[in-house]
Amino acid sequence: MASALTLKAKLNLLLVKGLTTEKVHKRMLDRLESDDADDVEEATEFITSSYTAYEKTTRAKKVEITTLSGDEEAKWRREQKETAIADLKKTLPTTLPSVTDFCKQHGFSVEVAKTLSTLQKQLGMSALIKLVAKVDKLPAPKMKKDLTTGEMTSASNNRLRDAEQIVDGKVFAVQNARGKTTKNERVVKVESLAKTKGYTLDGVEDMMAIKIVSSQTDERGNRHAQITPIVRQFPLEHAGEGCCPAEVEFQQLEMARVWDEEENTWVLPPNYEQLVKVRVCCNAKVKGGGKYCARHGKANASPEDFTALGGEWASVVVG
């Protein structure tokens, strides 16, 4: 059993699997055989944590991405329709006037009252038909299937946010600077789940990060967006040993916008061209004794090491 391996055997296996280097292997082996209790404790902690991480990779779930079809697609559409009807029910008033009272209130004739009695039923069913027709027109979603349990889960986060997450009903225009063109996206402002504490840069206090969170549109044709403070939950500069030193984009800065009162829209900051050039340190935890994290440690990644924020962006603010 793998769990019965000695610490030395686990360390040797990490070397064989390429999860540590010859240099680290020798250093940890020396410390494991040292008379110093602190050395032994350090080696034990390194070997145990690295080997545990390795074991997790061998027990990784086997999944496949599949587009729903047949009975699975039919079940998904039924559930979507039931949810839409339940949501509609929540929006309806608890009490409605009778057709007779409605006609008296507005002074309608008897002939109009008869017509309204028929229209009331037809319009009600018509609304339901339109509601479920929207679901029938949706493309079959891609789902992630666990090959061990058969459980199906969403393969994408690209969806409209729930109604309760909407801050208010206001629609915002946002300038999108992707590529060479600039166009306005009509989006609904939604709550952000991002924490406000963290590390950020001096000089971006008036800026917000505007991120479209869905390629879909709601019933009014609006796409939802997150509007969040510009903040990073870990150091912008290299945090030191055990953290990945690779240089990466500060993605929130790429999405930085400022509010234009006159145009009633979120626009690019005047220093946007300099802003998007800012690079920060990855700082993800490094496992297995290597230099880089799993994302940047791949042979084809060829990461550059972070050196400094540079220029006027060197001032770091801790929230």
N, C-alpha and C positions, 0 to 999 in steps of 0.2 A: 504494500500500500504506500502511496506517495506520502501520506501523512506520517508514516513511520520512519521516514528518512531522517538521518542526522543532519545537524546544521551544516556540517562540512559537505555532506552529499548534496544538500540543497544548493549550496554555493557553487559546487562543481557543475550541477545541472544548469544553473543560471548562465554559467560561462559557456557551456556547450550550446545552449539555446540562443546565444548571442545577446542575452539580456544584461550582461555586464562585460566590462573590459578586462583584459589580462592584468592591467595595472590595479584596478579596483579589486579584482579577485585576490591578488596577492596581498594587498593591504588589509582586506577584511580577514583573510586567512591568518595573517600574522597577528591581528588583533584578537581573533577568536582563540588563538593559542597563547595569548599573552598572560602574564601574571597580574596585570593591572585589571581590576574589576570594571573600571570605566571603559577600557578598550573592549573587553568581552561583551559588555552591555551594548555598546555601539554596534559591534559586528552582529550581535544577535538580532538587534532591532532592524538593521539593514537587511539581513538575510530573510528574516521572517516576513517583513513587509513586501520585499521584492518577490519572494516565492508565493505569497498570498495573491499578489497581483497576477503572477503567471498562472496560478491555478484558476483564477477567474476567467482568463482567456480560454482555457481548455473547456470550461463549462458554459461558454457563451451560447446564448439561444440561437437555434437555427431558424431563420425566418425567410420568407419570400414576399416580394411585393407583387400583388395581383390586382387586376381590375375586376371588380365585382361583376358577376353575370349569373344568369339562371335564377335559381331559388334564392341565392344569397342577395342578388341585386333586388329581387322582388321584395324580400324581407326588409332591406334597407329603405326602399322607397315607401313601404307601408309605414315604417317607423318615422320617417321624415314627415309624412302626411299627418300622422297622429300628433306629432309634435307641433306642426303648424296649426292644426285645429285647436290644440290645447292652448297655444299662445294667443290665437284669435279670441278664444273664450275669455282669457284674462282681460282683454281690452274692451269687452262689451259692457255696457251699463247694466246694473243689476235689475233695474225696472224699466219697462217700456210702456208708453201709453197705448191704449187700444186704438184700433182704426177709427172707431166711433168718436172717441175723445179727441183724437188727432184732427178729425174733420171739423168737429165743433170748434176747436181752438183756432183753426184757420178759415172757418166759414165756408168750407167746401159744400158743393151741392150733393144730392143723393146719387147722381150719376157718377160723379168723381169718387164718392165714397165706395161705390161698387168696384170701380177700376182699381182704387188703392188696395182694396182687400185682396184682389188677385195679384197685383204687383208686389205686395208685401211678401207673399210666398215665393214668387218667381225671383225677386231680387235676392232673397235670402239664399236660395239654392244656387243662384248664379254666382254669388260670392264664394260659396264653397267649391263650385266647379273650377273657378279661376284659381282658387288657392291651391288645390291639389294638382291642377294642370301645370303649375310652375315646377312642382317636384318631378312630374313626368318628363319635363323638358331638360332637367339637369343631367349632365353626362355622368355615367357610372363612375363612382370614385375609385381611386387606387387605395387599397388597404394592405396592411402588413399582417401576414399570417404566421403565427408561431407554429412551426412544423411539429413541435413536440406535443403541444396541448390543443392545437387547432383554433386557438383564440384569435379573433380578428380585431385589429385596432387601426386607427387612422394612420396613414403613412405620411400625412402632411399636416402642418400647422396653418396652411394657407386657407383660412376661412374667415367669414364675417364673425365679429365678436358678438357675444350675447347682448341682448337689449339692456340688461341691468348694468353693463359695463360702460354704457354711453354716458358721458358727463352731462351733456345737454344735447338738444336737437340741432344745434347750430352746425351748418355746413361750412367748412373752411376750404379756401383754395390754397394749394401749396405748389410753389415752383419746384419742378423736378429737374435737376441738373445732370441727369444720367446722359452719357454720351455727348454729342455735339449739339443736340437740340434741347430747348427748354420749353416745357409745356406745363399747363396747370392741371393738377389732379383735384377733382372735387371729392373731398373726404369728410367723414364725420369724426369729430374728436372723441376719443374713448379714453377711459381710465388706463393708466399704466401701472403694472404691478411692480415696476422697478423701484428699488429702494433709493432714497435720496442721499444716504450717507455713502461716502467713498472718496476717491481721489479725482480731482478734476484740475483744469488749468485756469490760471488767472486770466481774465479778459473775456470769458465766455458767459458771464453772468446773465446777459440779456438774451442769450441764445437758447433755443430748445432743439431737441432732436426729433424730427418728424419722420416717422417710419410707416409706410403703407403696410397694413397687416393682412390684406386680402386682395386677390386679383378679381374676386367676385364683386358684384354690386348688390346693394339692398333693393327693396321695392321702389325706392325713389331714384335709383341709379347712382347712388353714392358709394364710394369705397371707404372702408374704415381705416383709421390711422392711430398710431400711438404718438402722443406728444409728451415727451419726458425731459426731465432735467439732464444736462450733459454731465454724466458722472460715470466713473469706472470703479468697480467694487474691489479692485486690487491695485497695488502700486503701479504708477505709470512708468517708473524707472525700475531697473532690474532689482528684484527682491533678494538676490543672493543665491548661495549654493542650494541646490535642490529645486530651483525654479528655472524654467526654460528661458534662455537669454535671447531667443529669436526676435527680430524686429517685425512688428505687424502694424497694420492700419488701426487707428482709433476710429472705429466705424461710426460712432455717434457723431464725430466731427464731420464726417462725410455727409451726414444727414442734418447738419446744423442749419437752422432757419431763424429769422427774426420777424416779429410781427410788424406789418406796415399798416398803420392806422388809416391813412388816406385810401389805400387800395383795398383795405379790409382783407388782407391775405398774408400768408407766411411767405417770406422771400429770402433769397440767399443773402448771407452776411456780406458786407462790402469787401471783407478780406478772405472770401471763400477760397480763392486760388491758393493762398498761403496755408489756409486752414487744412485743406485736404492732404497737404504734403506732410503733415505732422505724423510721425511714427512713434509708437510706444513699444514697451516690452511685453512679450507674451505672458511670461510668469506662470504658466501652467506647471503643475507639479511634475517633476521628472521621476520616472520609475525605472528600476532595473539598473541603476548606476550609469546611464548614458548622460549625454550633455543636454539633449533636447527632449521635449515632450513627444508623445506619440504622433501628433500631427506634424511637427516640424522635424522629427528625427528620421523620417523616411528618406531613402536614398535619393529620390528624385526631388526632394523639397529644396535642397541647397539653400538653407536659410542664412541671412546675414545677421550677425550679432548686433543687438541694440547698443548704441553708444551714448546718445544724448537727445533730449527733446529739441534743443537748438533754438537760437534766436530769442524772440520775445515770448516764446511759449515755454520757457524753462521754469517759470514759476508754478509750483504745484500747490494746490489748495486741498487740505484734508477736510471733508465735510463732517 
